[in-house]
Amino acid sequence: MHRARRIGLALALALALAVAQAAAAASGGSQARVPRGFVGVVLGTPLFPNVDPTLFLDDQLNLMLSSGVQSIRVPVDWAQVQPYRRMSQVPSDQRYLFVQAGGVPTNFSLIDQMVAEAARRGMSLMPMIINAPGWDALKHTHGGVVSIPRADGPYARFLGALVSRYGPNGTFWLSNTPVLPVRMWQIWNEPNLLPFWPKQPWAQRYVGLLNAAHDAIKRVDPGARVILGGLPNYSWTSLQKIYAIRGARRLFDVVAVHPYTKQPKGVITILSFVRAVMNRSGDGRKPIVADEVSWPSSLGKTVHNVGYDFATTEAGQARNIAQLLPMLAKHRTTLRLQGFYWYTWASTEHINGLAFDFAGLLKYIPSSFQFIPKPALTAFTNAALALEGCQPSTTIC
């Protein structure tokens, strides 16, 4: 291991250990205030899906565990997993990586790694499946960071293949232990935004994709939970558009919301607006998940904060986390809040980069191969372990 990287990682682990021990002493082994899996993070680049073996995913997952993380939301890039329509199109030197799944050559290697490592630590996964491969991508004239499917069938078959591999009776578990099946599947991300759904209007077409995905998932695992694509901005009005489509209500089990806002109390306000829409639509019994909550520490570091009122400093990021997590626990029952995911675990910060490049609890420094903990990690660890009564994610307590 690179010496600088080893030192940076050791400092991060030592910090999390010290904070966890302090939380344990303060709590005195108090009873958990939230159910298992309530506390989560989003795991994206640089760790997943572009896993570089030099980044030591194992070490970061261990640090997550000691920081109170019990659930991970991971993006699954469909275009990366099924880049070719036929096996004959796969380069000969890559064919050993692919197997047939849903009639399409599929490279499960990165997902296999993530599922196995999470299972070893008892951490639940919520995969978010996004981005159509070129062979099923709808051509569009608007700018987008991902492609949407031209036809819904291939996406649905891909979901069916994932559930058949990682669900309760999945083939993956025939040769992998411990067994911890994936039971939550999120259908796309921010479909109400042009960058993630570059074909407007979005609602009718998204519900069509949701319909196909729902049926494919439930056919393999009737007990699986279908998670709505996370809705940002005026999420409650976007949700109303979905409910307005006949039959849409039966197609999801959990509503997902990205309650980005300036103040921690605003997160509760947004979730309350969403809950009110659900109640009026006859969905009062369904849970909500806040699948992205964050305050990027980008203030003074980038010119790309335009349009956001929630950029802050590293100290502000930590302060907001310390305030928010107890609020989420306090309002969990009235909101029927299943859990939350901090966006994001680690990010690569560049001067004048995008605002969300500063959202991580840790910052990755490519030049020295280090993950540097920010004050936010301490705040997150303290609050998360307090909510969990210092159990059961780690043996520290």
N, C-alpha and C positions, 0 to 999 in steps of 0.2 A: 504494500500500500504506500502511496506517496506520503512522505513524512508530514507535509503541511496538511494534507487531507486527514491523516490520522489524528493530528493534534486538534483540528477543527471539530472532528466528529467526537473525540473524547470530551472536549469542552461542552459540546451540546448534550451528550449523554449525562455528564456530571451535573450539568445545570438541571436537566429534567429530573434526575434522581434526587437532588437536593430539594427541589420544589415539591416533589411528590412526598418526600419524607416529612417536610414541613406541613403539608396539607394533612398527612396522616396524623401527625401529632396534634394539630389543631382540631381535627374532627373527632379524635378519640374513638375512631372506628364507628362513626355514626351511620345510621341507616341511609341507604341510597334514596335520593329524592326523585330519581328518574329511572325508568326501566332500562334494562340492558339494550345497548344499541342506540340510545338516544343521542349520544355525543359522536359526531362524525366529522370527517374532513374530506375535501375533494383532493384527489391525487392526480395531478396532471404532469405536464412537462416541468422539469427535465426528467422526472422519474418514470412516467407512464403516459402514453403507450410507447414512447421512444426510449425504451430501457437500454441504457448504456451500462454494461457490466462494471465499468470503473466507478459508477456512482453508488454502488453498494445499496441496492434496494432493501436487502435484509436489515442493514443497520438502521435505515430510516423507518422501517416498519417497527422495529424494536423501540425506537425513540417515540413513535406514535403511541405504542402500547403503554409505555411508561408515562405518557402525557395524558392518558385518559381516553384516547381514541378507541372506540369500539365498533365503528362502522365506517366504511370507505366508499365514496362515490367515485367510480372510475369511468372515463370515457372509453368506449369501444369504437374504434374507427373502422366501420364496415369496409371502406375502400382499401384499408390496409390489410384486413384479414382475408378478403375475397377480391383481390385486384384483377383476377382473370376469370373470364366466363367459362373457359374450357381448359382441361388439363393440357391439351396440345399447345396452348398459348404460354404455358409456364416454361421459363427457360430451363433447359435440361439440368443445369447445375443447382437449381433451386427446388426441383421436384421432390426431393426427399423431405422438404418442409411441409408439403401439402398433402391433405387427405380429402376425399370426396365427402361433402356435407351438404345436404339439400340439393344435390346434383351439381355443386359448384366446388372447384378446388379451393381448399380453405387452409390457412396457416393459423393454427390455434396456439402457437408456441408462447407468445407474450401473454395471452389470456391464461393459459395453463399455469405459467409462473405466478401470476398475480393471484389466481384462485388458490393455488397450493399454499403460497406463503401466508395468505390471509387465514386460511383454514388452520394452519399450524398455530396461529395465535388466537384462534377463536373470534376473529373479527369478521363481521358480516360485510357482504359486498352489495352495492347497488350499481350494476353496470348501466351506463347511459349509452344507447346505441344510436350512432349518427353517421352521416356522410356517405352518400351513395357512390359506389365505384363507377368508373367511366362507362362501363357497359350497361348500367341502368340509370345513368344520370340524366336528369331533365335539362336540356339546354335553356339558358336564360340570358337576358340582356342586362339584368341588374347585377351589381356586385354582391358577392356572397363569400363567406369564409368556408362554407361547405356546399355540397350539391345535394339536392333532394331527388328522390327516386322518380323515374319516368313511369314505372309501373309498381304497384304495391306488393305484388306477389313475391318477387325476389327478397325484399326486405323481410316479409313475413316468414319466408322459408329460412332465412338466416337466423331469425329469432327462434324458430322451432329447432334449428340445429344447435343453437347455444343452450337452450333448455334441455335438449336431449343429452347434451354432454355434461352440463354442470348442475342440472336440477336434481331432485331427490332420487331418481333412478338413473342418473347420468352415467354414461360410459366412463367418464373421467374417474369416477370413484371406484371403479373396478380395480385400479392399480395405484390409487392414491389415498393415503390416510394422514391425519384424521379426516373423517367425512363431515363436511359442512356445506350442504347444498346451497346454491344461490336461489333465493325465493323472491327477489325483487328485480324487476326489469323496467327500466325507464325508456320511454319512447320519445326520443329526440330531445333537443335542448332549445329553449327559447324560440318556439315556432312562430311566435307573434312578432319577431324582429326580422327585418329584411336580411341581415347578414347570415342568419341561420335558416331562413325560409325565403329564398330569393325569387318567389313567385307569389304575387299578391292578387287578390285577397287570400289569406292563408287558412282560415278556419275550416272551410269545407274540405279542402284537400288534405289537411292534416288529420281531420277526423276519419277520412277514408283510410289513411295509412294506419291510424290508431286501431281502426276496426280490424284490418287484416292482421296486424301484430297481436292484438288481443286474442283473436281466435286461435292463432298459431301457438301462442304461449299456453293458453288454457287447455288446448288439445293434448299437450304433453304433460302439463302440471296444473291440474284444476285449482290447486291451492296456492299457486303463485300469485303475487301481487303485481298488477300492472300499474306503473307510475306514470302519471301525465307528464309531458315535457314541461320543464320548469318555466314558469311565466314571470318575466320581469316587468318593470315600469308599472303601468296601471293594470296590474295582474287581475284584479277583480272584474274589470270590464272585459278583458280578454277571455276570462273564464265564462262570463255571460254569453259571449259569442259561441263558445263550445256548447253550452247548455241549450242554446237556441236551435241547435241542429238535432233533428229528431233521432232518437236512439243513442245519442252520444253518451248519455249518463251511464249506460250499462258497460261502457268500454274501458273504464278505469276504476281502480280500487283506491287510489290515493291521489290527491291533488298536490302538485309541487309548485312552490312559489320562490321567487328570488326577491326578497324584500329589502332591496338596497335603498338606503335612506340615510339622512345626515345624523340623526340621533338614535341611540338604542331604543328609546320608547317608540320611535316611528316604526320599528320592525313589528312590534306588537300591534300597532294601529293598522298596518297593512294586512297582517294576518287576520285581524278582526274583520276587516272589510271582506276578505276572501271567505271567511267563515260565514258571514252574513249572506253572501251570494249563494253559498252551498246550502245553507239552511232554507232559503227561499225556494231553491230549486229541488227540494226534497232529498238532499244529500247530507242531511245533518249528522248521519252516523259515520260517514267516511272521514278518515283522518287527513290531515295536512302534513306535508314535510317541507321544511324550509331548506331546500337542497342546495342553496347558495346564500350564505350571509357573509358580509365582508365590509371592511373599510381599508382600501389600499393606502399605504403610507407613502403616497406619491407627492404630497404637498411640497413644493419647492424643488422637486427633482425632475419634473417633466412639464412640458407645455401642453400635454395631451389630457388635461383635466376638464377641457371644455365640455359642457353638457352635464357634468357631475357636480353635485353639491356635497358629496360625501368623502372626498379626498381628505386625508389628514396626515399627521406626522406619525413617526413610530410610537411616540408616547401616547398620542391620541388613539392610535389603533389598539394599544394595550388597554388603555382606560375604557374604551368602548366594549371590548371583549369582557372585561371584568364586570361591567354593568349588565351586559346583555344576557349572559348565560343564566344567572339567577332569575332574570325576568322570564326567560323561556320556560324554566322549570315552574315558576309561580303560575304562569298562565297555561301550562301544558294541558290541564284537564278541560278548562273551558274552551280552549281552541281545538281540542282533540288533536294536539300536535304530536306526531309520531316521533319526530326528531329533527335535528338540524345538521348541516354540513358546512363547516367553515371553508370558504374559498380564499386561499388554497393552502396546502401544506407547505410547499416551498416554491419559490419563483426566482427567476433570473432577472435581476434588476439592471437596467441600463439607463444612463442619463438620457432624458427625453424619450424614453420608451413609453409604451402604452400604460395608462394608469394602473390597470390590473396586473401589470408586470411587477407591481410593488405590493401585491396582496398577501404574499406568503407569511406564514409564521416564522419561516426561515428564509434566508436569501442564499442562493447558490452563486458562488464565485467561480466561473469556469477557469480562469487563469491559474487558480491555486487548488482547484478541485475540492473546495470546501463548502459545507453547509453551515452558515453562521446563524445561530439563533437570534431572533429579535426580541425586544421586550414583550411582544405579543405572545411568544411561546410560553413565557413564565405566567402571564395572565391567564392564558388558555388552560395551562396545566393546573394551576391553582383552582380555577373555577370548575373545570371538568371533574377533577378528583373529589372536590367538595360535593358536587351534585351526585356523584356515584358512591359517596360514603367511603371513598378509597377502595372500592371493590367494583366488579371482580376482574378488571382488566389487567391487573398486575399483582405480583406477589409482594410488592413493596409494603402494602398496607396489611 
